[in-house]
Amino acid sequence: MYAYQNYKPKNNKEKALASAFLKLKTEQEVDNFLRDLLTIKELEEFANRLEMAKLLKEGISYKRIAKKLGVSTTTVTRTAHWLFRGCGGYNLVLKRA
């Protein structure tokens, strides 16, 4: 089994971004912050990545996920890498969902 590594922010700006999420108290506050922070396309991309991780955990094939979400299998592969070999963030969120 893979031992997850904790990510270390590279600078104070990255630390401030993580801290900003911790200041939010409701789903609506998170929704509003994400919309202000990201473009619509970025929101869609990040939502797709989380959905990819969910489908990968369910055992769906890379090809089926790519077709369902309209992304390349390379994108699914990258998401799988971080799901299975990353810092554990996807797994933690999916476990708590």
C-alpha positions in Angstrom: 0.0 0.0 0.0 1.2 3.5 -0.8 2.0 5.9 2.0 0.7 9.3 1.3 3.1 12.3 1.5 1.8 15.5 3.0 2.0 18.5 0.6 4.1 21.4 1.9 3.0 24.9 0.6 5.8 26.5 -1.4 5.2 30.0 -0.1 3.0 32.2 2.0 0.5 32.7 -0.9 -0.2 29.0 -1.0 -0.6 28.9 2.8 -3.0 31.9 2.6 -5.1 30.1 0.0 -5.4 27.0 2.2 -6.2 29.2 5.2 -8.9 31.0 3.2 -10.8 27.7 2.7 -10.7 27.1 6.5 -12.4 30.4 7.1 -15.5 29.4 5.2 -18.4 28.0 7.2 -21.1 26.9 4.8 -21.4 25.2 1.4 -22.8 28.5 0.0 -19.7 30.4 1.2 -17.5 27.8 -0.5 -19.5 28.1 -3.7 -19.3 31.9 -3.7 -15.5 31.8 -3.0 -14.8 29.2 -5.7 -16.8 31.3 -8.2 -14.9 34.4 -7.3 -11.6 32.6 -7.4 -12.1 30.5 -10.6 -13.4 30.9 -14.1 -16.5 28.9 -15.1 -14.2 26.6 -17.2 -11.9 26.1 -14.2 -14.9 25.2 -12.0 -16.0 22.7 -14.5 -12.6 21.2 -14.8 -12.1 20.8 -11.0 -15.6 19.4 -10.7 -14.7 16.9 -13.5 -11.6 15.9 -11.6 -13.5 15.1 -8.5 -16.1 13.1 -10.5 -13.2 11.2 -12.2 -11.8 10.3 -8.8 -15.2 9.1 -7.6 -15.6 7.0 -10.8 -12.1 5.6 -10.5 -12.8 4.5 -6.9 -15.9 2.7 -8.2 -13.7 0.8 -10.6 -15.0 2.3 -13.8 -12.6 2.0 -16.7 -10.5 5.0 -17.8 -12.1 4.8 -21.3 -15.6 4.9 -20.0 -14.8 7.8 -17.6 -13.2 9.7 -20.5 -16.2 9.2 -22.7 -18.8 10.0 -19.9 -17.0 13.2 -18.9 -15.8 14.3 -22.4 -12.1 14.3 -21.4 -9.1 12.5 -22.7 -7.9 9.2 -21.1 -4.7 11.2 -20.4 -6.6 13.5 -18.1 -8.2 10.5 -16.4 -4.7 8.9 -16.0 -3.4 12.1 -14.4 -6.3 12.2 -12.0 -5.8 8.5 -11.2 -2.1 9.2 -10.4 -3.1 11.8 -7.8 -5.9 9.7 -6.5 -3.7 6.6 -5.9 -0.2 8.1 -5.5 -0.9 11.7 -4.3 -1.3 13.3 -0.9 -4.6 11.6 0.0 -6.8 14.6 -0.5 -9.2 13.0 -3.0 -9.6 9.9 -0.8 -10.3 12.0 2.2 -13.0 14.0 0.5 -14.6 11.0 -1.1 -14.6 9.1 2.2 -16.3 12.0 3.9 -18.9 12.5 1.1 
